[in-house]
Amino acid sequence: MKVLDWLKSNIGGIILGALVVALIAGIAWPKRVAKLQDGKEVAVETNIKKYTAEFLYDELKDKNGLTILLQNLDKDIINDKYGTTLDEEAKASATEEAESYIKQYNLYYKMDEATFLKQNGFKNKEEFIEQLVVTYKINHYVEEYITKNLTESELKDYYDKNVFGDKKVTLISSSSNEADVKKVQKALKEGTDISKLKTKYTSLAFNDLDVTFDMSSSLSKTIVDAIKNMKSKQVSDVLKDDTYGNLVIYVSSSKEKASYEDTVNMIKSTIATNKQSEDQTIYYKALMELRKEYGIKFNDAKYEEYYSNFNKQYAGQ
């Protein structure tokens, strides 16, 4: 009876103790951190060799560690610099750009979206867009870097020499058939409606464009120089262009040149684009300044050496 009374009064503790023992027995305790005698942590091993965390770190540095480091560093810095001020426009631009990339790869390489993302190292479309958002913000900073030292005199000089009113133009071209291009030019000068010429000369390419002065980076200098001085209903000479071959430009309508005040921001952006085309190092110089602004400091001598060599190679510094 005494044993039975003792069991009744202590049964709760016995059950609890059994549960604790069972729980402990079922726990997958974390492995201890394996270390060599010199204190280096072993990340993985086989029966012939141990590979330490320090070994992996050194290998990473020798391969593409600096690239990965700078990508993450620049992402954090650019997001801190602009906060949320560019988020809406950056997201809209990035989403449109992502769709364009995916469509182009599908059109030319028959690559579906999932394959495109996987081959370019993205887990999903959202991650791809996030990267394009960062790129948009960095490009915005590079433009600011270039334009911050532009003088009023330089901007007005560009306005006087290069800004023109918006125009609707048709580029009529052929890489080989110069004779028909000349016939179209003659007919346009005589007042023939261009729609009739499009029907008649099917061997020629007729490209209708809305042209603004800031399109200089997407059109050749030959075309831009011709267009900016042309008026409505005017026809150019037969030109030779690296992209279009034998070319005639027809301006169907032309607006008046906008004021300097209304175009100054577009002028800055255009100059920035042109300067980057002329000097490939500007982009890297801008990022160097941004990192310096954020107090970049290397505590690893090897990375510091890599970064110095990287700057010499891409920024000439």
C-alpha positions in Angstrom: 0.0 0.0 0.0 2.8 2.4 0.8 4.4 1.8 -2.6 1.0 2.4 -4.3 0.5 5.7 -2.4 4.0 6.8 -3.3 3.4 6.2 -7.0 0.1 8.0 -6.9 1.7 11.1 -5.3 4.7 11.1 -7.6 3.3 9.9 -10.9 3.4 13.4 -12.5 7.1 13.8 -11.9 7.8 10.3 -13.3 5.9 11.0 -16.5 7.6 14.4 -16.9 11.0 12.9 -16.4 10.3 10.2 -19.0 9.1 12.9 -21.5 12.3 14.9 -20.9 14.5 11.9 -21.4 12.6 11.0 -24.6 12.9 14.6 -25.9 16.6 14.7 -25.2 17.1 11.4 -27.0 15.3 12.7 -30.1 17.1 16.1 -30.4 19.5 16.4 -33.3 22.2 18.3 -31.5 24.3 20.6 -33.7 27.7 19.4 -34.6 30.6 21.1 -32.9 32.7 23.3 -35.0 35.6 21.1 -36.3 39.0 22.8 -35.9 42.6 21.9 -36.7 45.3 22.3 -34.1 46.1 25.7 -35.4 42.5 26.8 -34.8 41.4 26.9 -38.4 37.8 25.7 -38.9 37.2 22.6 -41.1 34.4 23.3 -43.5 34.4 19.9 -45.2 36.7 16.8 -45.3 37.3 13.6 -47.1 39.4 10.6 -46.0 42.5 12.2 -47.6 42.1 16.0 -46.9 40.4 18.6 -44.8 39.3 21.9 -46.4 39.1 24.9 -44.0 36.9 28.0 -44.0 40.1 30.0 -44.5 40.9 28.0 -47.6 37.5 28.7 -49.1 37.8 32.4 -48.2 41.2 32.7 -49.9 39.9 30.8 -53.0 37.0 33.2 -53.2 39.3 36.2 -53.1 41.4 34.7 -56.0 38.3 34.0 -58.1 35.5 36.5 -58.2 35.3 37.6 -54.6 35.9 41.3 -55.3 33.1 41.4 -57.9 30.7 39.8 -55.5 31.9 42.2 -52.7 31.5 45.3 -54.8 28.1 44.3 -56.1 26.7 44.0 -52.6 28.6 47.0 -51.3 27.3 49.2 -54.2 23.7 47.9 -53.7 23.7 48.8 -50.0 25.3 52.2 -50.6 23.0 53.3 -53.5 19.9 52.2 -51.6 21.1 54.2 -48.6 21.9 57.2 -50.7 18.5 57.6 -52.3 16.3 55.9 -49.7 12.9 55.5 -51.3 13.0 58.7 -53.5 13.7 56.8 -56.7 11.8 53.6 -55.9 8.7 54.3 -58.0 10.3 55.3 -61.2 13.1 52.8 -60.8 10.6 49.9 -60.3 8.6 51.0 -63.3 11.7 51.2 -65.5 13.1 47.9 -64.2 9.8 46.0 -64.7 9.6 47.3 -68.3 13.2 46.4 -68.9 12.9 42.9 -67.5 9.9 42.2 -69.7 11.9 43.4 -72.7 14.9 41.2 -71.9 12.7 38.1 -71.5 10.8 38.8 -74.7 14.0 39.3 -76.7 15.6 36.1 -75.4 12.4 34.2 -76.2 12.2 35.8 -79.7 15.8 35.3 -80.7 16.9 32.3 -78.7 13.6 30.5 -78.0 14.4 30.7 -74.3 11.5 30.7 -71.9 11.4 33.0 -68.8 12.4 30.3 -66.3 15.4 29.3 -68.3 16.5 32.9 -68.9 16.4 33.6 -65.2 18.2 30.5 -64.2 21.0 30.9 -66.8 21.5 34.5 -65.6 21.7 33.5 -62.0 18.4 34.8 -60.7 16.1 32.7 -58.5 13.0 34.4 -59.8 11.7 37.4 -61.8 11.4 39.6 -58.7 15.2 39.1 -58.0 15.9 40.1 -61.6 13.8 43.3 -61.3 15.5 44.1 -57.9 18.9 44.0 -59.6 17.6 46.3 -62.5 16.3 48.7 -59.8 19.8 48.9 -58.3 21.3 49.4 -61.8 18.8 52.2 -62.5 19.8 54.0 -59.3 23.5 53.6 -60.0 23.0 55.1 -63.5 21.1 58.0 -62.0 24.0 58.6 -59.7 26.6 58.4 -62.5 24.5 61.0 -64.5 24.5 63.3 -61.4 28.3 62.7 -61.1 28.9 63.9 -64.7 26.5 66.8 -64.7 27.3 68.4 -61.4 30.3 70.1 -62.8 28.7 71.3 -66.1 28.7 75.1 -66.3 25.8 77.3 -67.5 27.9 78.3 -70.4 28.5 74.7 -71.5 24.8 73.9 -71.3 23.7 77.0 -73.2 26.3 76.3 -75.9 24.9 72.8 -76.3 21.4 74.3 -76.5 22.4 76.8 -79.3 24.2 74.2 -81.4 22.3 70.9 -80.9 18.7 71.4 -79.6 15.9 71.4 -82.2 12.2 71.0 -82.2 10.5 67.6 -82.2 10.1 66.1 -85.7 8.3 63.3 -87.4 10.6 61.9 -90.0 10.8 58.9 -92.4 14.1 57.3 -93.1 14.0 55.7 -96.6 16.9 53.4 -97.2 18.5 50.5 -98.9 21.9 48.8 -98.4 22.3 48.1 -102.1 19.6 49.9 -104.2 20.8 53.5 -104.5 18.9 54.0 -107.8 15.5 53.6 -106.2 16.5 55.7 -103.2 17.3 58.5 -105.6 13.9 58.0 -107.4 12.1 58.3 -104.1 14.0 61.5 -103.2 13.1 63.1 -106.6 9.4 62.1 -106.2 9.2 63.6 -102.7 10.8 66.8 -103.9 8.1 67.0 -106.6 5.4 66.6 -104.0 4.4 63.0 -104.3 2.6 61.6 -101.2 4.9 59.4 -99.3 2.2 56.7 -98.7 2.1 56.1 -102.5 5.9 55.7 -102.6 5.7 53.2 -99.7 3.4 51.1 -101.9 5.4 51.4 -105.1 9.0 50.9 -103.8 8.6 47.8 -101.7 12.3 46.9 -101.9 13.1 50.0 -99.8 12.9 50.3 -96.0 10.6 53.1 -94.8 11.2 53.8 -91.0 8.8 56.3 -89.4 10.3 58.0 -86.3 9.5 60.6 -83.8 12.8 62.3 -83.4 13.9 64.6 -80.4 17.3 66.2 -80.0 18.2 63.9 -77.1 18.1 60.8 -79.4 21.7 61.5 -80.6 22.9 58.4 -78.8 20.5 56.1 -80.7 21.0 57.7 -84.2 24.2 58.3 -86.1 25.8 61.7 -86.2 25.1 61.8 -89.9 21.4 61.5 -89.4 21.1 63.8 -86.4 23.2 66.6 -88.2 20.9 66.4 -91.2 17.6 66.3 -89.2 18.3 69.2 -86.8 18.5 71.7 -89.7 15.5 70.4 -91.7 12.1 71.9 -91.8 8.6 70.4 -92.4 8.1 68.8 -95.9 11.8 69.0 -96.5 13.9 66.1 -98.2 17.5 65.5 -97.5 20.3 64.7 -100.0 21.1 61.0 -100.5 23.3 60.1 -97.6 25.7 57.3 -96.8 25.1 55.8 -93.3 26.8 52.9 -91.6 23.5 51.5 -90.3 21.1 52.3 -93.1 23.3 52.3 -96.2 21.9 54.6 -98.9 19.5 56.9 -97.1 17.1 59.8 -97.7 15.4 61.6 -94.8 11.9 63.1 -95.2 10.5 65.4 -92.5 6.7 65.3 -92.5 6.3 67.8 -89.6 8.5 69.9 -87.3 7.8 71.7 -84.1 9.4 74.9 -82.9 12.5 74.6 -80.7 11.6 74.5 -77.0 13.1 77.1 -74.6 16.4 76.6 -72.8 14.6 76.4 -69.4 12.3 73.6 -70.7 15.1 71.5 -72.1 18.0 72.1 -69.7 17.4 68.8 -67.8 17.3 66.8 -71.1 20.5 68.6 -72.2 22.2 67.5 -69.0 21.1 63.9 -69.5 22.2 63.9 -73.1 25.6 65.3 -72.4 26.0 62.7 -69.6 25.2 59.9 -72.1 27.5 61.3 -74.7 30.4 61.7 -72.2 30.0 58.0 -71.1 30.1 56.9 -74.7 33.3 58.9 -75.3 35.0 57.8 -72.0 34.3 54.3 -70.7 36.1 55.0 -67.4 33.6 57.7 -66.2 31.2 55.0 -64.8 33.9 53.4 -62.7 35.3 56.8 -61.5 31.8 57.8 -60.4 31.4 54.6 -58.3 34.9 55.1 -56.9 33.9 58.5 -55.6 30.6 57.2 -54.2 32.4 54.4 -52.3 34.9 57.0 -51.0 32.0 59.2 -49.9 30.8 56.2 -47.8 34.2 55.7 -46.2 35.2 52.5 -47.9 38.1 50.8 -46.0 39.7 47.4 -46.5 40.8 45.4 -43.5 42.0 42.6 -45.7 45.3 43.5 -47.5 44.6 41.1 -50.4 41.2 42.6 -51.2 42.7 46.1 -50.9 45.3 45.1 -53.5 42.7 43.6 -55.8 40.6 46.8 -55.5 43.6 49.0 -56.4 44.4 46.9 -59.4 40.7 46.9 -60.4 40.6 50.7 -60.3 43.8 51.0 -62.4 42.3 48.6 -65.0 38.8 50.1 -65.3 39.1 53.7 -64.1 42.7 54.4 -65.0 43.5 55.3 -61.4 
